[in-house]
């Protein structure tokens, strides 16, 4: 994929504004209650860092896990694998899964089932991009940054074969905007 053929879809300013709004809403929704924010590595790391800074709470805890369903491909394999599990017990706690993209819904469904079985008090999900047209498994994120029908996106943590995560905005191949 040629970086010169990528055009911004969501600018860094639009992302920053939307993440701030989401953080404020999450802080209101979990006011007065501790919250464990779980980053789904690797794609969500930039979104996660900005989002947890935007959640104004003294009782916010962080944890990480890693799942994959893509490998080096641009299409999901359909098989979700857990590569890194949480380091803390979430039973009886409020948990917020922070995910980069929901498209087929398989990874998010896997995580909701996995973490839900651990008996959290409340389990919610924040996603940066919701691709509803690609849904194969019905899931409904609680907090959505941006919605789009379909298309391949990179940047702001999202990658193509491990590359381009460092782009400050979310970009799309220019032919997809036509």
C-alpha positions in Angstrom: 0.0 0.0 0.0 1.5 3.3 -1.1 1.2 6.0 1.6 1.0 8.7 -1.1 -2.3 7.3 -2.3 -3.9 7.6 1.1 -6.1 10.6 2.0 -7.4 11.7 5.4 -10.8 10.4 6.3 -10.8 11.5 10.0 -8.4 14.3 10.8 -6.4 14.5 14.0 -8.5 17.5 15.0 -11.8 15.5 14.4 -10.4 12.5 16.3 -9.3 14.7 19.2 -12.7 16.4 19.5 -14.6 13.1 19.3 -12.4 11.3 21.8 -12.8 14.3 24.3 -16.6 14.0 23.9 -16.5 10.2 24.4 -14.2 10.6 27.5 -16.6 13.1 29.1 -19.6 10.9 28.4 -17.9 7.8 29.9 -16.8 9.8 33.0 -20.4 10.9 33.5 -21.8 7.4 33.0 -19.4 5.9 35.5 -19.4 8.9 37.9 -18.6 7.8 41.5 -17.7 4.2 40.5 -14.3 2.7 39.8 -13.6 1.7 36.2 -11.2 -0.7 34.6 -10.4 0.4 31.1 -9.1 -2.5 28.9 -7.1 -1.7 25.8 -7.4 -4.2 23.0 -3.9 -4.4 21.6 -2.5 -3.5 19.2 -4.8 -1.4 17.1 -6.5 0.5 19.9 -3.3 1.8 21.7 -3.4 5.4 20.4 -7.1 5.7 20.8 -6.9 4.1 24.3 -4.1 6.5 25.4 -6.1 9.6 24.3 -9.4 8.2 25.7 -8.2 7.3 29.2 -6.6 10.8 29.5 -10.1 12.3 28.5 -11.9 10.3 31.2 -11.8 12.6 34.2 -11.8 10.0 37.0 -9.4 9.4 40.0 -10.6 5.8 40.2 -9.6 4.7 36.6 -7.5 1.5 36.3 -5.8 0.3 33.1 -5.2 -3.1 31.8 -4.4 -4.7 28.4 -5.2 -7.7 26.4 -4.5 -8.8 22.8 -6.6 -10.7 20.3 -6.2 -11.1 16.6 -8.3 -12.2 13.7 -6.5 -10.6 10.8 -2.8 -11.6 10.8 -1.2 -9.8 7.8 -4.4 -9.8 5.8 -6.9 -7.0 5.1 -9.9 -9.4 5.7 -10.7 -11.1 9.0 -9.9 -14.8 9.1 -13.0 -15.3 11.2 -11.0 -17.0 13.9 -10.3 -14.9 17.0 -7.3 -15.8 19.1 -6.4 -14.5 22.6 -2.7 -13.7 22.8 -2.5 -11.7 26.0 -5.0 -11.8 28.9 -5.8 -9.3 31.6 -3.5 -9.0 34.6 -6.3 -8.2 37.0 -9.5 -9.8 38.3 -12.6 -8.0 37.0 -15.3 -9.8 39.0 -17.7 -7.2 40.5 -15.9 -4.3 38.7 -17.0 -1.9 36.0 -15.1 -2.7 32.8 -14.8 -0.7 29.6 -13.4 -2.5 26.6 -11.6 -0.1 24.3 -11.4 -1.3 20.7 -10.1 0.3 17.5 -12.6 -1.0 14.9 -15.7 -3.2 15.0 -16.5 -4.6 11.6 -17.5 -8.3 11.5 -18.2 -8.1 15.3 -16.5 -11.4 15.9 -13.6 -10.0 18.0 -15.9 -7.8 20.1 -18.4 -10.7 20.6 -15.4 -12.9 21.7 -14.3 -10.3 24.2 -17.7 -9.6 25.5 -18.3 -13.4 26.1 -14.8 -13.9 27.6 -14.9 -11.0 30.0 -18.7 -11.3 30.7 -18.0 -14.9 32.0 -15.7 -13.3 34.6 -18.8 -11.6 36.2 -18.0 -7.9 36.0 -20.5 -5.5 37.6 -20.9 -3.8 34.2 -19.3 -4.4 30.9 -19.3 -1.7 28.2 -17.4 -1.1 25.0 -15.9 2.0 23.4 -14.9 1.8 19.7 -13.1 4.3 17.5 -14.7 3.2 14.2 -17.9 1.2 13.7 -18.2 -0.5 10.3 -21.8 -1.6 10.5 -22.1 -2.8 6.9 -19.5 -5.5 7.6 -21.3 -7.0 10.6 -21.5 -10.8 10.7 -22.2 -11.1 14.5 -24.6 -8.7 16.1 -22.9 -6.5 18.7 -23.7 -3.0 19.7 -20.9 -0.8 21.1 -21.9 1.5 23.9 -19.6 4.4 22.7 -18.7 5.0 19.1 -16.2 7.5 17.8 -17.0 7.4 14.1 -19.3 5.2 11.9 -18.6 4.3 8.3 -20.1 1.7 5.9 -17.0 -0.1 4.7 -13.5 0.6 3.5 -9.9 -0.1 4.5 -8.4 2.4 6.9 -5.0 3.0 8.4 -3.4 5.3 10.9 -4.0 6.4 14.5 -3.0 2.9 15.6 -4.7 1.0 12.7 -2.3 -0.8 10.5 -1.7 -2.5 7.2 0.5 -5.6 7.7 2.0 -3.9 10.9 2.8 -0.6 9.2 1.3 2.9 9.2 0.0 2.8 12.8 2.0 6.0 13.5 0.0 8.2 11.1 -1.6 11.0 13.2 -5.0 10.7 11.4 -7.1 7.9 9.9 -6.5 7.6 6.2 -8.2 5.7 3.4 -7.0 4.8 -0.1 -8.1 7.7 -2.4 -10.0 5.4 -4.8 -12.4 4.5 -1.9 -13.6 8.2 -1.7 -14.7 8.3 -5.3 
